[in-house]
Amino acid sequence: MPRTVLLLLAVTALVLPSAAVAATPTTTTVTPSAVTSVYGDETLTFLAQVAGTNGVPTGFVQFLVNGEAYTEPRALDALGRAQELFPEFYLDVGDDVSARYLGNGVDESSQGDATFTILPARTQVAVATSPRPTLAGEPVTIIVKVDNASTALPAWGTAALVVDGAVEAEFPVDEGTLTVTGGEDLAAGTHTFEVRFTNPAGDFEPSSGTTTHTVQGRTLPVQPPPPFNPPPPPRLMPPPVATPAPTAPFAVLRHTTKAATGAVSLLTQLPAAGTVTAHASAAGVPKWGTVSKVVTAAGRVTLVVNPSAKARRKLAKGKSVKVTVQLRFQPAAGGAARTLTRRVTVKATKTAKGSRAPSRGSWRLASPSGAPR
């Protein structure tokens, strides 16, 4: 029997997808409402315009300040525009503003930069004092007002107080005002107070103001003269009896030590002309130091025994050292030498860490202050 072969042919239609439409380029321009403005201008706005080849682009624009996003993206209107108004204190002198179009499936993203300049706001400083005048020893209150002559934004920054040409202190200025008090050590007379205002960010121009203030001296009450009492009549005294002058002793009247150098100073009484020698020693340092002096008459002389290098190394270890000082006096007229011994404690010469000089000036804030940003 013939074999019947049924061939079933499956015809598969291969459908190729259509090519995707590539996004087209766009351009973004940013235009400020004023090319030149001043810090604190609350009317300054920026308009972003996005243009493309597929009609008016749609989507959102992100405004950037110095490369960082500011608030939420703004939606483009029907003309492809978006506008931003920054707070009056947000943009500083030297800031950059740009806008980035985020794109969509049809239009590519793009970015544009605004060309503009923000100038520092002009300032004026007024200085007043209270009460006027003051008495010596009383505090003076200085009231400072820093006005923003360009915009309504209050000035902030730093005020340096200059009294009679010398800078005494610096204080922060907030909301354009500052009140300080002090000056109890001002001498009687007329003094000049100058306040120099600066802004660390450069948003306000520096300026200064000056006033004078009088400090009156205190008048002491006039005391009545004491009553006159005639002196008693002189008494006849017997003639003095001549007595031989006492011989001056050989002694150490006082000794001191210098912590900074380790030196030992001895105020010594000498009985006559001659040579005096002081030799100092300590445990482990037999030759601490030696000093000699020649005197031509009896009297007082100061002997300073400076430590040797070995002695200074011992002091630098941070511990006090007990030093024995032997003094020897040889009279110039001859005879037996006289000696005496004095024991002293020399403090370590190591400098304490963390010490600092006390701050100068007597001026202080009379009201709290600080910068708003």
C-alpha positions as CSV (number, residue, x, y, z in Angstrom):
1,M,0.0,0.0,0.0
2,P,1.3,3.4,-0.8
3,R,2.2,5.4,2.1
4,T,0.6,8.8,2.4
5,V,2.7,11.3,4.0
6,L,0.9,14.4,5.2
7,L,3.2,17.3,5.5
8,L,1.9,20.0,7.7
9,L,3.9,23.2,7.0
10,A,3.7,25.8,9.8
11,V,4.4,29.1,8.4
12,T,5.6,31.6,11.0
13,A,5.4,35.2,10.1
14,L,8.5,37.0,11.6
15,V,7.5,40.5,12.6
16,L,10.4,42.9,13.2
17,P,9.7,45.6,15.8
18,S,9.9,49.2,14.6
19,A,13.0,51.2,15.6
20,A,12.7,53.3,18.9
21,V,12.6,57.0,18.5
22,A,15.8,58.6,20.1
23,A,15.4,61.5,22.5
24,T,16.4,64.8,20.9
25,P,18.7,67.4,22.5
26,T,17.3,70.4,24.4
27,T,18.8,73.7,25.6
28,T,18.2,75.4,29.0
29,T,18.8,79.1,29.6
30,V,18.5,80.9,32.9
31,T,17.7,84.6,33.0
32,P,17.8,86.6,36.2
33,S,15.4,89.5,36.7
34,A,18.3,91.8,37.3
35,V,21.9,91.3,36.0
36,T,23.3,93.2,39.0
37,S,21.7,93.0,42.5
38,V,22.6,93.4,46.1
39,Y,22.6,91.0,49.0
40,G,19.1,90.7,50.5
41,D,17.2,91.8,47.4
42,E,13.8,90.0,47.8
43,T,12.7,90.8,44.3
44,L,15.4,88.8,42.5
45,T,14.0,85.9,40.4
46,F,15.4,83.4,37.9
47,L,13.5,82.2,34.8
48,A,14.5,78.9,33.2
49,Q,13.5,78.4,29.6
50,V,13.8,75.0,28.0
51,A,13.7,74.6,24.2
52,G,13.8,71.5,22.0
53,T,13.2,70.2,18.5
54,N,10.1,68.1,19.3
55,G,7.9,71.0,20.2
56,V,7.8,72.5,23.7
57,P,9.5,70.2,26.2
58,T,7.5,69.0,29.2
59,G,8.6,67.9,32.6
60,F,10.5,69.5,35.5
61,V,13.5,71.8,36.1
62,Q,15.7,71.6,39.2
63,F,17.2,74.9,40.3
64,L,20.8,74.6,41.7
65,V,22.8,77.0,44.0
66,N,26.5,76.3,43.8
67,G,25.8,72.9,42.3
68,E,23.4,71.8,45.0
69,A,19.7,71.3,44.5
70,Y,17.4,74.0,45.9
71,T,13.9,72.9,47.1
72,E,11.8,70.7,44.9
73,P,11.9,70.6,41.0
74,R,9.6,73.1,39.3
75,A,7.2,72.0,36.6
76,L,7.5,73.6,33.2
77,D,4.5,75.6,32.0
78,A,2.9,75.4,28.6
79,L,5.8,77.6,27.2
80,G,8.5,75.4,28.6
81,R,9.4,77.9,31.4
82,A,9.8,77.7,35.2
83,Q,10.6,80.5,37.7
84,E,12.3,80.5,41.1
85,L,12.3,83.2,43.8
86,F,14.9,82.6,46.5
87,P,14.5,84.0,50.1
88,E,16.2,87.3,50.5
89,F,19.0,85.9,52.7
90,Y,19.6,82.7,50.7
91,L,21.9,83.9,47.9
92,D,25.3,85.2,49.1
93,V,27.8,87.4,47.3
94,G,29.6,85.1,44.8
95,D,26.9,82.4,44.6
96,D,26.2,80.6,41.3
97,V,22.6,79.8,40.1
98,S,21.8,77.2,37.4
99,A,18.8,75.2,36.3
100,R,18.8,71.6,35.1
101,Y,16.0,70.3,32.9
102,L,15.5,66.6,33.9
103,G,14.3,65.5,30.5
104,N,11.6,63.0,29.5
105,G,11.2,60.1,27.1
106,V,11.4,62.4,24.1
107,D,13.6,65.3,25.2
108,E,17.1,65.0,26.6
109,S,18.1,66.7,29.8
110,S,20.2,69.9,29.7
111,Q,21.5,72.6,32.0
112,G,22.1,76.3,31.9
113,D,23.8,78.8,34.1
114,A,22.6,82.3,35.1
115,T,24.9,85.3,34.5
116,F,24.4,87.8,37.3
117,T,26.3,89.6,40.1
118,I,25.3,90.1,43.7
119,L,27.0,93.1,45.4
120,P,27.5,93.5,49.1
121,A,24.9,95.6,50.8
122,R,26.0,99.0,52.1
123,T,26.0,99.6,55.8
124,Q,26.1,102.5,58.2
125,V,27.2,102.3,61.9
126,A,25.8,104.6,64.6
127,V,27.4,104.6,68.1
128,A,26.0,106.0,71.3
129,T,26.9,105.8,74.9
130,S,24.9,105.9,78.2
131,P,24.8,107.5,80.7
132,R,26.5,110.7,79.6
133,P,28.8,111.4,81.3
134,T,29.9,108.7,83.7
135,L,32.0,108.9,86.8
136,A,35.4,107.2,87.1
137,G,35.0,103.6,88.1
138,E,31.5,103.3,86.7
139,P,30.6,101.1,83.6
140,V,29.8,102.7,80.2
141,T,27.1,101.2,78.0
142,I,27.7,101.4,74.3
143,I,24.8,101.0,71.9
144,V,25.6,100.1,68.4
145,K,23.2,100.2,65.4
146,V,24.3,98.8,62.0
147,D,21.9,99.8,59.3
148,N,21.5,98.0,56.0
149,A,21.4,101.0,53.6
150,S,20.6,98.8,50.5
151,T,17.9,96.3,51.4
152,A,15.5,95.4,54.3
153,L,17.6,92.5,55.5
154,P,19.1,93.2,59.0
155,A,22.9,93.3,59.1
156,W,24.9,90.6,60.8
157,G,28.6,90.1,61.3
158,T,31.3,91.2,63.7
159,A,32.0,94.5,65.5
160,A,35.4,95.4,66.8
161,L,35.4,97.9,69.7
162,V,38.3,100.4,69.4
163,V,38.8,102.6,72.5
164,D,41.2,105.5,72.1
165,G,42.8,103.9,69.0
166,A,43.3,100.4,70.5
167,V,41.2,97.4,69.7
168,E,39.7,96.2,73.0
169,A,37.3,93.4,72.0
170,E,35.2,91.9,69.2
171,F,31.5,91.0,69.5
172,P,28.9,89.3,67.2
173,V,26.2,91.6,65.6
174,D,22.7,90.1,65.2
175,E,19.7,91.8,63.7
176,G,21.9,95.0,63.2
177,T,22.2,95.8,66.9
178,L,24.8,95.3,69.7
179,T,25.0,96.6,73.2
180,V,28.2,96.2,75.3
181,T,29.2,97.5,78.7
182,G,32.4,98.0,80.6
183,G,35.2,100.5,80.8
184,E,35.3,100.8,84.6
185,D,39.1,101.3,84.3
186,L,38.8,104.3,82.1
187,A,40.6,107.4,83.4
188,A,38.9,110.7,83.8
189,G,38.8,112.7,80.6
190,T,37.4,112.4,77.1
191,H,37.6,109.0,75.3
192,T,36.9,108.0,71.7
193,F,34.8,104.9,71.0
194,E,35.0,103.5,67.4
195,V,33.0,100.4,66.2
196,R,34.3,98.7,63.1
197,F,31.7,96.4,61.4
198,T,32.7,93.5,59.1
199,N,30.8,90.6,57.6
200,P,32.8,87.3,57.3
201,A,30.8,86.2,54.2
202,G,31.3,89.5,52.4
203,D,27.6,90.0,52.1
204,F,27.8,93.4,53.8
205,E,30.3,96.2,53.1
206,P,32.5,97.1,56.1
207,S,31.8,100.4,57.8
208,S,32.5,102.1,61.1
209,G,31.1,104.7,63.5
210,T,32.6,106.9,66.1
211,T,31.5,108.8,69.2
212,T,33.2,110.5,72.2
213,H,32.5,110.0,75.8
214,T,33.5,111.9,78.9
215,V,34.5,110.3,82.2
216,Q,34.4,112.6,85.2
217,G,36.8,112.2,88.1
218,R,35.3,111.7,91.5
219,T,35.6,114.8,93.8
220,L,36.7,114.0,97.3
221,P,34.9,115.8,100.2
222,V,36.8,118.7,101.7
223,Q,37.9,117.8,105.2
224,P,38.2,120.6,107.8
225,P,41.7,121.3,109.0
226,P,42.6,119.6,112.3
227,P,42.6,121.8,115.4
228,F,45.9,123.5,116.2
229,N,47.6,122.1,119.3
230,P,50.8,123.9,120.3
231,P,53.7,121.6,120.7
232,P,55.0,120.9,124.3
233,P,58.1,122.8,125.4
234,P,61.3,121.0,124.6
235,R,62.8,118.9,127.3
236,L,66.5,119.2,128.1
237,M,68.2,115.9,127.4
238,P,71.5,114.8,128.9
239,P,74.3,114.5,126.4
240,P,74.6,111.1,124.8
241,V,77.1,108.7,126.0
242,A,79.5,107.6,123.3
243,T,79.3,103.8,122.6
244,P,81.5,101.8,120.3
245,A,79.9,101.0,117.0
246,P,78.8,97.4,116.9
247,T,80.5,95.0,114.5
248,A,78.4,94.0,111.6
249,P,77.6,90.3,111.6
250,F,78.2,87.7,108.9
251,A,74.8,86.4,108.0
252,V,72.3,85.5,105.2
253,L,69.5,87.9,105.6
254,R,67.2,86.5,102.9
255,H,67.3,83.9,100.2
256,T,65.1,83.4,97.1
257,T,65.0,80.9,94.2
258,K,64.0,81.5,90.6
259,A,61.8,78.6,89.3
260,A,62.4,79.6,85.7
261,T,66.2,79.1,85.9
262,G,66.9,77.3,89.2
263,A,69.2,80.1,90.4
264,V,69.6,80.7,94.2
265,S,69.9,84.3,95.3
266,L,71.3,85.1,98.8
267,L,71.2,88.6,100.4
268,T,74.3,88.4,102.7
269,Q,75.5,90.8,105.4
270,L,79.4,91.1,105.4
271,P,81.2,92.4,108.5
272,A,84.1,94.0,106.7
273,A,86.0,94.2,103.5
274,G,87.1,90.9,102.0
275,T,86.1,88.0,99.7
276,V,82.9,86.0,100.1
277,T,82.3,82.7,98.2
278,A,79.1,80.7,98.0
279,H,79.3,77.1,96.9
280,A,76.1,75.1,96.3
281,S,75.7,71.3,96.2
282,A,72.9,68.7,96.2
283,A,72.5,65.0,96.2
284,G,74.0,63.6,93.1
285,V,75.2,67.1,92.1
286,P,78.3,68.0,94.2
287,K,79.0,71.0,92.0
288,W,75.7,72.7,91.8
289,G,77.3,76.2,91.3
290,T,79.8,78.6,92.8
291,V,80.0,82.4,92.9
292,S,82.5,84.8,94.6
293,K,82.6,88.5,95.2
294,V,85.2,90.9,96.6
295,V,83.9,93.8,98.7
296,T,85.8,96.9,99.9
297,A,83.7,97.6,103.1
298,A,81.2,96.1,105.4
299,G,77.7,96.0,104.0
300,R,75.1,93.9,102.1
301,V,75.8,92.0,99.0
302,T,73.7,89.7,96.8
303,L,75.1,86.4,95.7
304,V,73.4,84.6,92.8
305,V,74.4,81.0,92.4
306,N,73.5,79.8,88.9
307,P,73.0,76.0,88.4
308,S,75.4,74.0,86.3
309,A,74.3,72.0,83.3
310,K,74.0,68.9,85.4
311,A,71.9,70.8,88.0
312,R,69.6,72.1,85.3
313,R,69.1,68.5,83.9
314,K,68.1,67.4,87.4
315,L,65.6,70.2,87.8
316,A,64.1,69.5,84.4
317,K,63.0,66.1,85.6
318,G,60.1,67.8,87.3
319,K,61.0,67.4,91.0
320,S,62.2,70.0,93.5
321,V,65.7,69.6,94.8
322,K,67.2,70.4,98.3
323,V,70.4,72.4,97.8
324,T,73.0,73.1,100.5
325,V,74.8,76.5,100.2
326,Q,78.1,77.0,102.1
327,L,79.3,80.6,102.4
328,R,82.9,81.4,103.3
329,F,84.1,85.0,104.2
330,Q,87.8,85.8,104.2
331,P,88.5,89.3,105.7
332,A,90.8,91.5,103.7
333,A,92.7,92.5,106.8
334,G,93.6,88.8,107.5
335,G,92.6,86.5,110.2
336,A,90.5,83.4,110.3
337,A,87.9,82.8,107.7
338,R,84.2,82.6,108.8
339,T,81.7,80.2,107.3
340,L,78.0,79.5,107.5
341,T,75.5,77.1,105.8
342,R,72.1,77.7,104.4
343,R,69.7,75.0,103.0
344,V,67.2,75.9,100.3
345,T,64.7,74.1,98.2
346,V,64.8,74.8,94.4
347,K,61.6,74.1,92.5
348,A,61.6,72.2,89.2
349,T,62.0,74.3,86.1
350,K,59.6,72.3,83.9
351,T,56.8,74.6,82.6
352,A,53.3,73.5,83.3
353,K,51.2,72.7,80.2
354,G,48.0,74.5,79.3
355,S,48.9,77.8,80.9
356,R,47.9,80.9,79.1
357,A,47.8,84.6,79.7
358,P,44.6,86.1,81.0
359,S,42.4,87.8,78.5
360,R,42.6,91.5,78.2
361,G,39.9,94.1,78.3
362,S,36.9,94.7,80.6
363,W,34.2,94.9,77.9
364,R,31.4,92.4,77.8
365,L,28.1,91.9,76.0
366,A,25.1,93.5,77.7
367,S,22.6,91.5,75.5
368,P,22.8,88.2,73.7
369,S,23.8,88.2,70.1
370,G,24.7,85.8,67.3
371,A,24.6,85.4,63.5
372,P,21.3,84.3,61.8
373,R,22.9,81.8,59.5
